[in-house]
């Protein structure tokens, strides 16, 4: 069982190692925000509302509702702002329509034996059921949802780069993982979801909560561009194999767990790769 997390509300100095880690992880986010015109005042306002929100939801005393005074004490946000922010409705960004349905379609396409070859690789699918029956793109969409036409999904997938048509006019999945190439809203949604869960797993471990989550990586420097290119391809190959294997097993277990009262948990498993010319950050010695 996880131990209770008790916030420090005195004039405690944060651990220098944590401050250094925060400076490092925030740098790429700040770069992204600057490119997109998100200024410090805008971010400051956003952070203020999040401090209040997290203090209100995550640090309850004996399950009792939070008071504005305690939230102010925990967060450092003035009490009048706590009250104002508590009365305002916060923006909840729903996933783009292509995400929830699309994820189910990709999961089925990469795990259901009907859509796989003898090596377990997903097959190109004829567009219409009249050509391939159940083993067609129309059949795939129909197996997941009866409420939307396969042509609508196909047009959107072609637009954002999830699929393409081959020389035989069959629908081909571009990647085993649902990562759009061109759809900004879709990519932004996964950016938020995946980084949230990765940081949440790391924070869970740093706080000493049990059991710890898997959070490992392989780091090497002093490599040539040729070596980095080779490792990039190896990482892509092995990473996709791991994602496909977990996806197949997760879909099987989700079907088995359907209708069970305990089926209220979620998982997020991912891999990442980052390879660039070494550049020492200003805050690194």
C-alpha positions in Angstrom: 0.0 0.0 0.0 1.3 3.5 -0.9 2.3 5.6 2.1 0.6 8.9 2.5 2.2 11.9 0.9 2.5 14.8 3.3 3.2 18.2 1.8 5.8 20.4 3.4 4.3 23.8 4.3 7.1 25.4 6.2 10.0 27.5 4.8 11.7 24.3 3.8 14.4 24.5 1.1 13.7 22.1 -1.8 16.4 19.5 -2.4 19.0 20.9 -4.8 19.0 17.7 -6.8 15.3 18.0 -7.5 15.7 21.7 -8.5 18.4 20.6 -11.0 16.2 17.9 -12.3 13.3 20.3 -12.8 15.4 22.8 -14.6 16.5 20.1 -17.0 13.1 18.6 -17.7 11.5 22.1 -18.1 13.9 23.3 -20.8 12.4 21.5 -23.8 8.9 22.4 -22.5 9.8 26.0 -22.3 11.3 25.9 -25.8 8.1 24.3 -27.1 6.0 27.0 -25.4 8.1 29.8 -26.7 7.8 28.5 -30.3 4.0 28.4 -29.8 3.7 31.9 -28.3 3.1 30.8 -24.7 4.5 33.6 -22.6 5.6 33.6 -19.0 2.5 35.5 -17.8 0.2 32.9 -19.5 2.2 30.0 -18.0 2.2 31.7 -14.6 -1.6 31.9 -14.7 -1.9 28.3 -15.8 0.5 27.1 -13.1 -1.5 29.0 -10.5 -4.7 27.2 -11.4 -2.9 23.9 -11.4 -1.3 24.4 -8.0 -4.8 25.1 -6.6 -6.3 22.1 -8.4 -3.7 19.6 -7.3 -3.7 20.9 -3.7 -7.5 20.6 -3.6 -7.6 17.1 -5.1 -4.4 15.4 -3.9 -3.8 16.5 -0.4 -7.0 15.9 1.5 -7.0 15.6 5.3 -8.8 12.4 6.4 -11.0 12.6 3.3 -12.4 16.0 4.3 -13.0 18.8 1.7 -10.2 21.3 1.4 -10.6 24.8 2.8 -9.4 27.8 0.8 -7.1 28.7 3.7 -5.3 25.3 3.6 -5.0 25.3 -0.2 -3.5 28.8 0.1 -1.0 27.5 2.7 -0.1 24.5 0.6 0.2 26.2 -2.7 1.4 29.7 -1.8 -1.4 31.1 -3.9 -3.3 34.0 -2.3 -6.6 33.0 -0.7 -8.6 35.4 -2.9 -7.2 33.7 -6.0 -7.9 30.3 -4.5 -11.5 31.2 -4.1 -11.7 32.8 -7.6 -10.1 29.8 -9.3 -12.3 27.4 -7.3 -15.4 29.1 -8.8 -14.1 29.1 -12.4 -14.6 26.1 -14.6 -11.2 24.8 -15.8 -10.7 23.8 -19.4 -10.7 20.0 -19.9 -9.3 19.1 -23.3 -11.1 16.1 -24.6 -9.2 13.8 -27.0 -9.8 14.5 -30.7 -12.5 12.2 -32.1 -9.9 10.3 -34.1 -7.9 9.3 -31.0 -10.3 7.1 -29.0 -11.8 5.2 -32.0 -8.5 5.2 -33.9 -6.7 3.7 -31.0 -9.2 0.8 -30.9 -8.9 0.3 -34.6 -5.1 0.2 -34.5 -5.2 -2.2 -31.5 -7.5 -4.6 -33.4 -5.5 -4.3 -36.6 -2.2 -5.2 -34.8 -3.4 -7.9 -32.5 -6.4 -9.7 -34.1 -5.2 -12.8 -36.0 -7.7 -12.0 -38.8 -5.6 -9.0 -39.8 -2.2 -10.6 -39.3 0.1 -12.7 -41.5 1.8 -15.9 -40.5 4.7 -13.8 -38.9 2.3 -11.7 -36.9 2.6 -8.6 -39.0 -0.4 -6.5 -39.8 -1.8 -7.1 -43.4 -2.7 -4.5 -46.0 -6.5 -4.5 -46.1 -8.8 -4.1 -49.1 -10.9 -1.0 -48.7 -14.4 -2.6 -49.1 -16.0 -5.6 -47.5 -17.1 -6.6 -51.0 -13.4 -7.2 -51.7 -12.1 -8.7 -48.5 -15.1 -9.5 -46.4 -14.4 -9.2 -42.7 -10.7 -9.0 -43.5 -11.1 -5.5 -45.1 -10.7 -2.0 -43.8 -14.5 -1.6 -43.9 -14.8 -4.9 -41.9 -12.2 -3.7 -39.4 -14.1 -0.4 -38.8 -17.4 -2.3 -38.6 -16.0 -4.7 -36.0 -15.2 -1.7 -33.7 -18.1 0.7 -34.4 -21.3 0.6 -36.4 -21.8 4.3 -36.1 -19.3 5.7 -38.5 -18.5 4.9 -42.1 -15.1 3.4 -42.9 -14.5 6.1 -45.7 -14.7 8.9 -43.1 -12.0 7.1 -41.0 -9.9 6.4 -44.0 -9.9 10.0 -45.3 -8.9 11.3 -41.9 -6.1 8.6 -41.5 -4.7 9.5 -44.9 -4.7 13.2 -43.9 -2.8 12.8 -40.7 -0.5 10.0 -41.9 -1.7 7.0 -39.9 -2.3 5.0 -43.1 -1.5 5.1 -46.8 -2.7 3.3 -49.9 -0.4 0.9 -51.8 -0.2 0.2 -55.5 -3.1 -2.2 -55.2 -5.3 0.4 -53.5 -5.2 -1.5 -50.2 -5.1 0.4 -46.9 -1.7 0.0 -45.1 -1.0 1.0 -41.5 2.1 3.2 -41.4 3.1 2.4 -37.8 2.3 -0.3 -35.3 1.8 2.4 -32.6 -0.9 5.0 -33.0 1.4 8.0 -33.7 -0.1 10.4 -36.3 2.5 12.0 -38.6 0.6 15.2 -39.5 -2.4 15.7 -37.1 -1.3 18.4 -34.6 -4.2 17.9 -32.2 -3.7 14.2 -32.2 0.0 14.5 -31.6 -0.5 17.1 -28.9 -3.0 14.8 -27.1 -0.5 11.9 -27.0 2.3 14.3 -26.0 0.3 15.3 -22.9 -0.9 11.8 -22.1 2.5 10.1 -22.5 4.6 12.7 -20.8 2.1 13.0 -17.9 2.3 9.2 -17.3 6.1 9.1 -17.6 6.6 12.0 -15.2 3.9 10.5 -12.9 5.8 7.2 -12.8 9.1 9.0 -12.0 7.5 11.1 -9.3 5.9 8.0 -7.8 9.3 6.4 -7.6 11.1 9.6 -6.3 8.5 9.9 -3.5 9.3 6.3 -2.5 5.9 4.9 -3.1 5.4 1.2 -3.6 5.5 -0.8 -5.7 7.9 1.2 -7.9 7.0 1.7 -11.6 9.2 0.6 -14.4 11.3 3.6 -15.5 14.6 2.6 -17.1 16.7 3.8 -20.0 20.1 3.2 -21.7 22.4 6.1 -22.0 25.7 6.4 -23.9 27.8 9.3 -25.2 30.9 9.6 -27.2 29.3 7.9 -30.3 29.8 8.6 -34.0 26.8 9.5 -36.2 27.0 6.1 -37.8 26.8 4.4 -34.5 23.9 6.6 -33.4 22.1 5.7 -36.7 22.6 2.0 -36.1 21.3 2.3 -32.5 18.3 4.3 -33.7 17.2 1.5 -36.0 17.8 -1.1 -33.4 15.8 0.9 -30.8 13.0 1.3 -33.3 12.9 -2.4 -34.2 13.0 -3.7 -30.6 10.7 -0.9 -29.3 8.0 -1.7 -31.8 8.3 -5.4 -31.0 7.7 -4.7 -27.3 4.8 -2.3 -28.0 3.1 -4.9 -30.3 3.6 -7.7 -27.8 2.1 -5.7 -24.9 -0.7 -4.4 -27.1 -1.7 -8.0 -28.1 -1.8 -9.2 -24.5 -3.6 -6.1 -23.2 -6.4 -6.4 -25.7 -6.8 -10.1 -24.7 -7.0 -9.2 -21.0 -9.3 -6.3 -21.6 -11.8 -8.6 -23.3 -11.5 -11.1 -20.5 -11.9 -8.4 -17.8 -15.0 -6.9 -19.4 -18.0 -6.5 -17.1 -15.9 -7.2 -14.0 -16.3 -4.7 -11.1 -12.5 -4.6 -10.6 -11.9 -3.5 -14.2 -11.3 0.2 -13.3 -7.5 0.5 -13.8 -5.5 1.6 -16.8 -1.9 1.1 -18.0 0.4 3.0 -20.3 3.5 1.3 -21.6 5.9 3.2 -23.9 9.4 3.4 -25.3 11.3 6.4 -26.5 14.6 7.2 -28.3 16.6 10.4 -28.3 19.9 10.8 -30.1 21.5 14.1 -30.8 24.9 15.8 -30.8 26.0 16.2 -27.2 25.4 19.7 -25.9 26.1 20.5 -22.3 23.3 22.6 -20.6 24.1 25.8 -18.8 23.2 24.4 -15.5 25.4 21.3 -15.9 29.0 21.3 -14.6 
